[in-house]
């Protein structure tokens, strides 16, 4: 258990380092508002905090910087509620007041606004098709041998899937198939489409097709092919502005993660609602060892739709970032719930 004096010294060190990216010494701490201890007393407390693993000494200065353990303690125990400025709130409100009616528009704008407000890299994971419900299906014949299926989900997500049309499926049967699908599959979770196709839908299409197996394979190709995840990234180059990332090799390795959408999506997926803060090695990826990743989820009703995140240095403005993510994720949820 840290003493009140140690808590004060640790908070001053982390707050100062977040703002300046410079190590701080005992004399500088003693001059801060609210600190009434001598430099000698503070040096003793800093030595104890270092022994406990909360701060570290750099090679280039006699000052101290926070360790990952220090940041974790700071986030868990020392953060105060942050009240966003009227300017921040106006920007966010303006984002959702522009009459946008498409999911991609809202998310892309949100990613940009979030990166602009923080100077960090924002990443938003859109709702994954297999976790949403089907709202409408269209199948459009492009030629005698190819067609495109257009799937619209309850989250506003639209997928276009091209596939080959079996010769056994007559073009005149397309309309019948679409009518059956829209009648029986609307509001069915995407993840359950295969089960529905194999049972209920198969029995219906068997009444007007000469080759049930070919028709089933046709529908399976139209509805069940896996699609890539949807990631929206804002302020990708913002990370270059942080003093921690002047090393070209460090930047290159970090960018390799950002460019791998499947890998990044796996990092962002969360099984729980709310805010999650991962610091340094807690991200479990070596390329992100110098970063913090803060995520929040947004929902449609009781269903989690996706994740909104900020990637930055370990000395992020945690309190402000958490407040921004809370407001923006709540606004995303509110907007999508007003549509559906």
Buried (B, 14 or more C-beta within 10 A) or exposed (E): EBEEBBBBBBBBBBBBBBEEEBBBBBEBBBEBEEBEBEBEBBBBBBBBBBEBEBBBBEEEEEBBBBBBBBBBBBBEEBBEEBEBEEEBEEBBEEBBEEEBEEBBEBBBBBBBBBBEBBEBBBBBBBBBBEBBBBBBBEBEEEEEEEBBBBBBBBBBBBBEBEBEBBEBBEEEBBEBBBEBBBEEBEEBBBEEBEEBBEEEBBEBBEEEBEBBEBBBBBBBBBBEEEBEBBBBBBBBEBBEEBEBBEEEEBBEBBBEBBEEBEBBBEBBBBEEEEBBBBBBEBBEBEBBBBBBBBBBBBBBEEEBBBBBBBBBBBBBBBBBBBBBBBBBBEBBBEBBEEEE
